[in-house]
Amino acid sequence: MQINRYWIALFNEGGEYAGDANWRAAQREEAHLRYKAHAEAYPNRLIMLCDRATVLARSDRTSMRRVA
C-alpha cells in the first residue's frame, strides 16, 4: 500500500485557509514539482508543501522555498 504523505495547502490572498489542493503524493520529487507549479501560478497566495503535519516549504519565505 502506498502512503500519500505529501500535500499542498492553499490560502487566499487575505491569508485565510482555502483548503488543500485535493492532491497528494507519495514521492517527494513529485510533490516539490507540484508545489512549485502552484506557487508560480498563484504568486499572491500563500502555498505550503506539507509532509503530513510538517511544513516543508512556504511560498512567502525564501528560506523555505527549496525543499530539502
C-alpha distance (Angstrom), angle and dihedral (degrees) to the residues before:
residue distance angle dihedral
M1 . . .
Q2 3.79 . .
I3 3.81 117.0 .
N4 3.80 114.1 -145.8
R5 3.77 99.2 -151.7
Y6 3.83 101.3 158.4
W7 3.79 121.3 79.1
I8 3.82 139.8 160.7
A9 3.82 123.9 -122.5
L10 3.80 118.5 -154.1
F11 3.79 128.2 -155.2
N12 3.81 131.0 -170.0
E13 3.80 120.9 -115.8
G14 3.82 89.0 -96.9
G15 3.80 91.1 57.6
E16 3.81 96.5 -104.2
Y17 3.78 116.8 141.9
A18 3.80 108.5 -105.2
G19 3.81 98.0 -175.9
D20 3.73 131.3 -104.3
A21 3.77 128.3 -53.3
N22 3.83 91.5 -106.6
W23 3.75 87.1 -116.9
R24 3.79 132.6 109.7
A25 3.79 133.9 176.3
A26 3.78 139.3 -166.7
Q27 3.82 95.3 -153.1
R28 3.80 121.3 73.8
E29 3.82 94.3 -148.7
E30 3.80 92.5 55.0
A31 3.81 90.5 46.5
H32 3.82 91.9 52.0
L33 3.82 92.0 50.6
R34 3.81 91.3 50.9
Y35 3.81 90.9 46.8
K36 3.81 91.5 51.8
A37 3.81 91.1 48.8
H38 3.82 91.9 51.3
A39 3.82 92.7 45.7
E40 3.81 91.6 51.1
A41 3.82 93.5 44.8
Y42 3.83 93.1 50.4
P43 3.83 107.2 32.5
N44 3.83 94.1 164.1
R45 3.78 94.7 52.6
L46 3.78 130.2 76.9
I47 3.79 111.1 -113.1
M48 3.81 120.8 -175.1
L49 3.78 129.4 -168.0
C50 3.79 111.0 -149.2
D51 3.78 136.3 -167.8
R52 3.78 100.0 -153.7
A53 3.84 100.6 -59.2
T54 3.82 97.3 -15.3
V55 3.81 119.9 95.8
L56 3.81 109.3 -134.6
A57 3.80 98.9 175.8
R58 3.80 139.2 8.9
S59 3.77 123.9 -164.6
D60 3.82 92.1 -142.1
R61 3.82 95.3 57.5
T62 3.75 119.6 64.7
S63 3.80 91.2 -161.1
M64 3.81 89.8 60.9
R65 3.82 99.5 39.5
R66 3.76 93.5 94.5
V67 3.76 116.3 68.4
A68 3.79 112.1 -134.9
